[in-house]
Amino acid sequence: MDLKLGNLTISPPLVLAPMVGVGHSALRTIIMELGGVGLLSTEMLGARKLPHSNPLYDPFLIKGDMEHPLSYQMLVANPEDVAPAMDALHRLGADAVDLNLGCPAPTVRRTGAGSKLAEDSDLVRQVVAAARRATTLPLSAKIRLGPELSEEKLRAFCLMLEGEGLDYLTVHGRLQKEPFVRRARWEWIAKVKEWLTIPVIANGGIFSVEDAKRCLEISGADGLMIGRAAPATPWLFAEIAHAIYGGPALAVIDRPAIYRRFVAILEERFPPGRHLGRLKEFSHYFSKNYPFGHHLAMAIQRSESVAGAMEVAEAFFARHDRGAGLAG
Ligand SMILES: Cc1cc2nc3c(=O)[nH]c(=O)nc-3n(C[C@H](O)[C@H](O)[C@H](O)COP(=O)(O)O)c2cc1C
């Protein structure tokens, strides 16, 4: 079940998705503490900026000791930016490197990166080849299914990526422009799995143990990547690891304690100006745990300080989390 990639073992094969604004050190740490995750990911990091960033101050590079293994996601548009960025990732102690070939955000596309880069297969080939030459670390790419459904194009693209030496491929089962509300096409991930010999990680729409089982069944993938469910239910990795991969059961899920821990790590590691925005992002997802969670999310959005947000949160928890935590 484990994924062995050179010196790196992903065990269990459950990966935290790269998520800008969400997948920073505080979220990564609480997920690691809850267990069940095999590989963490950074937020996407611009290749041009990486060689000049200071890991002590750059909030995208701040990390704690337990955040391993950690895959760094590179957002890149030009092959010549790859080697200097890779040098920086080596200095930062990356355990693996992922190339962003799927981001559809207009701000990213305007720079020629993400899904825009993926439209130029030849340029992608050069980027992947440059990355492969520049590192012996496990190298992956994260793709969507493309601009339109085409087995022929997707197959050629995936085989090209494999041919350039990727160690594994993550497939987000949606087309470039498809919104998150649309069901992910796990059956298309199955096609990719059949075409390739390298491991394939399935991504998109996994919010429960049931989803995880169904996705594995339909896609035949070698592992799963989880995005939005991670800030909503950071214990989901542990639950899936237990249900599918024989990991230990979680005794108790103490939601207020997890929320407080998240805030404590924010305050400990990030500069003060970076706390509230990150807390608001996290709360947007975390509040989905509660039947009237939108009240919590809205009140946090209106808060002008972390102390104010915590007051609101504690009052909410006192009403909704009385007594012990939920059974795992
Ligand atoms: C807030 C947010 C930020 C994201 N940032 C990135 C990113 O930096 N790099 C990337 O490849 N994908 C990014 N994604 C996409 C996720 O990695 C993932 O592919 C997507 O959310 C689908 O998985 P899910 O259904 O489990 O959330 C982001 C998604 C969200 C919701």
The ligand as an SDF file (V2000), in Angstrom:
LIG
                    3D

 31 33  0  0  0  0  0  0  0  0999 V2000
   -8.2460   27.5940   -1.4060 C   0  0  0  0  0  0  0  0  0  0  0  0
   -7.6280   26.6750   -2.4230 C   0  0  0  0  0  0  0  0  0  0  0  0
   -6.3240   26.8870   -2.8320 C   0  0  0  0  0  0  0  0  0  0  0  0
   -5.7330   26.0350   -3.7730 C   0  0  0  0  0  0  0  0  0  0  0  0
   -4.4310   26.2310   -4.1170 N   0  0  0  0  0  0  0  0  0  0  0  0
   -3.8220   25.3420   -4.9510 C   0  0  0  0  0  0  0  0  0  0  0  0
   -2.4170   25.4200   -5.1870 C   0  0  0  0  0  0  0  0  0  0  0  0
   -1.7060   26.2730   -4.6220 O   0  0  0  0  0  0  0  0  0  0  0  0
   -1.8700   24.5130   -6.0520 N   0  0  0  0  0  0  0  0  0  0  0  0
   -2.6280   23.5270   -6.6550 C   0  0  0  0  0  0  0  0  0  0  0  0
   -2.0910   22.7400   -7.4180 O   0  0  0  0  0  0  0  0  0  0  0  0
   -3.9460   23.4210   -6.4100 N   0  0  0  0  0  0  0  0  0  0  0  0
   -4.5420   24.2800   -5.5650 C   0  0  0  0  0  0  0  0  0  0  0  0
   -5.8590   24.1160   -5.2450 N   0  0  0  0  0  0  0  0  0  0  0  0
   -6.5810   22.9250   -5.7560 C   0  0  0  0  0  0  0  0  0  0  0  0
   -6.4570   21.7740   -4.7480 C   0  0  0  0  0  0  0  0  0  0  0  0
   -5.1290   21.3490   -4.5970 O   0  0  0  0  0  0  0  0  0  0  0  0
   -7.3160   20.5810   -5.1750 C   0  0  0  0  0  0  0  0  0  0  0  0
   -6.8660   20.1480   -6.4280 O   0  0  0  0  0  0  0  0  0  0  0  0
   -8.8000   20.9290   -5.2730 C   0  0  0  0  0  0  0  0  0  0  0  0
   -9.2150   21.6530   -4.1380 O   0  0  0  0  0  0  0  0  0  0  0  0
   -9.6590   19.6720   -5.4420 C   0  0  0  0  0  0  0  0  0  0  0  0
   -9.4970   18.8250   -4.3180 O   0  0  0  0  0  0  0  0  0  0  0  0
  -10.6290   18.7640   -3.1540 P   0  0  0  0  0  0  0  0  0  0  0  0
  -11.9340   18.4590   -3.8410 O   0  0  0  0  0  0  0  0  0  0  0  0
  -10.1630   17.6750   -2.2460 O   0  0  0  0  0  0  0  0  0  0  0  0
  -10.6660   20.1140   -2.5140 O   0  0  0  0  0  0  0  0  0  0  0  0
   -6.4720   24.9690   -4.3280 C   0  0  0  0  0  0  0  0  0  0  0  0
   -7.8000   24.7710   -3.9160 C   0  0  0  0  0  0  0  0  0  0  0  0
   -8.3740   25.5950   -2.9680 C   0  0  0  0  0  0  0  0  0  0  0  0
   -9.7890   25.3270   -2.5110 C   0  0  0  0  0  0  0  0  0  0  0  0
  1  2  1  0
  2  3  1  0
  2 30  2  0
  3  4  2  0
  4  5  1  0
  4 28  1  0
  5  6  2  0
  6  7  1  0
  6 13  1  0
  7  8  2  0
  7  9  1  0
  9 10  1  0
 10 11  2  0
 10 12  1  0
 12 13  2  0
 13 14  1  0
 14 15  1  0
 14 28  1  0
 15 16  1  0
 16 17  1  0
 16 18  1  0
 18 19  1  0
 18 20  1  0
 20 21  1  0
 20 22  1  0
 22 23  1  0
 23 24  1  0
 24 25  2  0
 24 26  1  0
 24 27  1  0
 28 29  2  0
 29 30  1  0
 30 31  1  0
M  END
$$$$
